[in-house]
Amino acid sequence: MKRHPNYVDYFFYIWALLLIVALLFTKSSVTEDKCRYYDEKIAASRLAKTAMEEIKAYKEECNIPLATEDTYQSGMIGDRYTVITTTLGNLQSKKTSVNPNFAAVIIDMFKEAEIKPGDEVAMIFSSSFPALNLCVMAAAEVFNLKTCVMISLGASSYGANDPVFTYLEMAEHLKQEGYFTKNIDYVSLGGESDLGTEFPEDIRNQLLQRIEESSAELIYIEDYVTNIDNRLEKITKKLPNVRALINVGGNLVSMGKDEESFSEKNGLIFPTYIKSRLNRDFTKIGLIDRFLDRKIPIMQMLNIKGLALEYGLPYNPPVIPEVGDGDVYYEAQYGLTVPFIALGISVILPGLYYGYRKKYLIL
């Protein structure tokens, strides 16, 4: 029997070339379309922007000077140091946070964590990133969430660290003017031991007096474990079906204390993340770990540079971005016609190869 030429290699060459062409065509034909949650993201970011503008206008009305470092003149950047400054902060990160599009980032996390309108979500805010706090509140409004909001008044450098106008005053004003419907439920002084022990005594007394006059309830508990247990009890009582915890900033009660501080993850953290507690002191861990231990997801807003890069927002931009600016509003769309054709041919080619081999190469 006369053997035909061995064209086996050609089959593989053609197959490989086909796949390469399909890959290159697919990558070159990618387009960006509005994401599935575009409208909610725009609504939340617009509300966040309006809230920030209202705080700036209110400061000007009350003759509260804007910080020198606030080159945006946004009203969201504080001084480098004041008597209620707790730790050093990064000015570039603080300026990056003054971007209303972070509200869209929160909406994105809601969707990924399967948070639905009307769900119950706990929120813990330090005063280090007031703009981010407002973005979270705006996202909660758009989703009409049931919330339990706890804040602390101490702030790192360039945060809401004006002892005359803290984040509590910001939130209360926005609630009073109808921008937000969610209350600040609980307030602590923050800072060392969550008691503001490093603040001057007269300032501490002034802050305590203003908290007493507000609609929020003071949390002032010296023992750390009792503080955490008390907060968990308050959250569980108000939100028996809590679906997530959102943490903004490096609040002691959220992060934990000493070497037990939670610092490994950022952004959306699912309960599948497991941290060994074999060599850890459970009495020093914070609310983040407590929630993870209960299999409840976390939305951690602390590493602002990392969050900006992950969601396509600019880091330390020269001006505040406009609403709708950023990759967080768009998703890549790929043309699937060529890949499907290539897949079909890839299914046929092995059959042709097998038939050719059986007919001509096997004696």
N, C-alpha and C positions, 0 to 999 in steps of 0.2 A: 504494500500500500504506500502510495506517495504521500509524504508528509507536507503539509502546508507550512509556510513561514510562521515562525513564532512571534505573534503580535501581542503577546501577553503584556509586555512592558508598556505598550501604547495605551492599553486600557487604563493603567494606573496613572500615566502621564496626563491623559485626558481628564480623568477623575480629579486629580490634584489641581490641574489648571482650572477646571470648572469651579471647584470650591474656592480657589483664590480669587477668581473673577467675581463670584457671588459675594464674597466677603468685602472686597474693595468697593463694589457697587453699593452694597448696603451701608457701609460706613460713609460713603460720599453723598448718599441720598438722605441722610438723617436731617430731620427738621425739628424745630421746637414749637410745641403747641401749648396752649394754656392747660394747666393741670386740672384734674377733676374737681378740685376744691377752690378754684380761682375766686369765685364770688365771695365765699366766706373769708378767704385770706385778705381780699381787698377791703371788705367791710371792717374786719378787725384792725387792719393797719390804718385805715382812715380814722377810726375811733381813737386809736392810740395817738395819732398825730394831733388830732383835735384836742385831746386831753393834755398833751404836752404844751400845746399853744396856750391853752387856758391857764395852766400853771404859770407860764411865763408872764401872761397878762396880769394875773393876780399878784404876782411878785411885784411887778411894776406899779400896780395900783396901791400896794401896801408899802411902797418905797423900800423894798428889800433888794439890795443891789445884786446883780448877777456876778458870778465869780469871774475873776480875771482870766482864769484858765478856760472858761467857757467861750472859746472862740466862735462857736456857733451862735452864741447868745440865745441858747435854748431854754435856760432855766433848769436844765437837768444835770448840770455839772456843778459840783461844789468846790470849795477851796481845798488846797493841799492838806491843810491841817486846821482843825478847830478843837474845842474842848470835848466834843463828842466823837472825834475821830478815833477809831479803834485800831486799825492796822494800816500799813502802806498799801496804796492802790496804784494801778497802772493807768496813767492818763489816756493812753492810746485805746486801751480796752474800754474805759469809761466813755470816750467819745464814740467809739464803735457802737456802743449800746444805745446811743441816742439815734436810733434808726427805727422808725415805726414799723418797718417791714419785719422786725423780729416777732410781731404779732402773727404774721403769716407763718413763721417758723413754729410757733406754738400750735397753730391750727394744724400744721403738717404733722406734728407729734400727736395731736388728738386723733387724727385719722389713722395714723400708723398703730396707735395703741388701742384703736377701736372705741375711743370715747365718743359717746353720742350726745346730742342735745338733751339737756335735762339730767345728765349723769351727775354723780356726786364726786367732787374733787377737792382735796385739801391743798392749801397753799401756805408756804412758809417764806416770808420775805425778810431779808436784812434790808437796811436802807442804803446799801452800797451801790445799787444799780436802780435808781428810781424809775428811769425810763423803761427798763425791762419789767419792773413791777407793773407799770401802766400797760405795757404790751400784754402781759398775762391777764390782767383784769379785762382788757378789751376783748381778748379771745374768749374769756369766760362769758362776757356779755353776749357775744355773737352766738355762742352755743347755749346760752341760757342755763349755765351749769348751776347746780346747788353747791355752794362753797362753804368752807370753813377757812378763814384767812387769819393767819398769825403773823405779826410783824415785830421786828426789834428796831429800836431807834438809833443805836450806834451804827456808824458807817465808816467804811475805809476811806482813804483819801479820794477826793473828787466825787464822793457820793452825796447823798442828801444829809450832809453833816452840819447844816446850819442849825444851831440849838434853838433859834427863834422860829424856824420854819422847817420842821422835820417832815419825814414822809407821812406821818400821821396827819399833819395839817393838809398836806397835798391830797391825800385820799379822802379826808372828811370834806374838803372843799368840793372836790369833784362829785362826791355823792350828793352833797347839798344842792349843787347846781344841776343835777340830773344827768351827768355824763355816765355815771355808773350806778347800778342798782344794788351792787354787792357791798355789804358792810365789812369793815375791819372788825373782826370779832374779838381778837385778843392782842395785847401789846405787852412786850417786855422792854426793858432798857437796853438789852444786848450788851455788847462789850464783854469784859472779864466776868466769868461765871454767870453770864446773862443777867447780871445785876448792875452793870454800869459802875462798878466799884472804883474804876479809874477816873470817872468824871468828878469834877469839883462838886462839893456837897450842895452848894446853892443851885447849881445847874441840875443836879439829880432831883432836888426837891421841886424845882420848876417843872421838869419833865413829868414827874409823878403827879403833880397838880393838874397838868394839862391832860394827862391820861384819864384822871378821875373825872374831869369835866367832859370828856369825849363820850361817844356811844360805845366804845370798846371796853373790854374787861382787862384789868391789869393781871399779868402773871409775874409774880415775884416770889420765887421759891429758891432757897439757898442750896438745898441738896440737889445735886445734878440728876440722880436717878429718879428722885421724886418728881422733879421738873418734867423729865421725859415721860414718865408714867402718867402724870397729870395731863399733859398735852394729848397723849394717846387716848386717854379717857374722854377728854373734851371733844376730840375729833370724832371718835366712835359714837359718842352720844348724839352729836349733831348730824353725822354722816354715817349711818349704820351700813350703808352699801358703798362706801368710798371706793372709787375705781382707780385713783392715781394720786400721787403726791407731786406737786410742783415746787421745787426749791430754787430760789433766786439768791445768789450770793453765798458767802461762807459763814452762815449763821452757825454758832456753836451747837445749838440744840438739833440742827439738821445734820451737821457734819460729824459730830462727835468731838471728843477732847483728847488732847495729848497725841500719842502715837497711834491711837485708835481712829483718828480722823479719817473720814471717807474722802478719798481723793483720786481713786483710780479711774473713774468713769465720768463721762460728760454727756449731755444731751439726753436722749431717751434711753432708759435703762430698764430692760425687762427682768422679771424675777428669775429668769433662767440663769442670770448672772449669779454665780455662787462664790462667796468669799469664805475661806476656811476660818472658823472661829476657834479652832483647837487651841491656839496659843494667844487668844485675844481676851481681853477683859470685857465681858458683856456689859458691865456697869458703866463703861466709858463710850460705848457706841451711841450714835445719834438716831434721829428719826428716819433718816434715809435707810440705814441698815435694818431698823425695826420694821419698816414697811416692806422692804425686800424679803425679810424673814417671813412676812405674812403673805408673800406672793403677790404683792401689789406693785405695779410699775412706777418708776420715778422719772420725772423730767427735770434734769439737773442743768441749771443755767449759771455756770461759773466761769469756765474757760471760754471767754467771749471770742478770742481769736479763733479757737478751734471750731466753735459754733458757726462763726461767720464763714469760714472756709468750707465747712461741711454743707452749708445751705446756700452758698453762692452769694453772700452779701459782702460788701467791701470792708476791709479792715482799715480803720483810721482814715476815712475819706475826707477830702478837703471841705466838703459841704454835706449837709444831711441829705441822704438820698430821698427821692420822691417815692410816694406810695406806688407800688407795682414794680419797683426797680429791684431785680435780683432773680437768680435762677430758681429760687424757691417757688416762684409762680408758674414755672414751665417744666415740661417733661419732654424728653427726647422721643420722637416718633420715627420709626424705621420703616422703609418700604419693604414689604414682605413678598412681593410678587417674584422677584428674582430668587430669593432664598427658597421659596416653595418649588420653583421650577428646578433649581439645583438639587433640592431634596428628592424630587420625583425622578430626575435623571440618575441620581445616586442610587436609587432603589432599582432602577432598570439595569444599570451598568453591570452589577455583579451577576445578574441573570444572563446577560449577553456574554460576559466573560466565561461563565460556567458552560454555556452552550457551545461556545467556540472551542473551549478546551476539550470538552467531551467529544466533539465531532472531529477535530483535526489533530489533536495532540495525543490522544489516547489510542494506541494501536489495537 
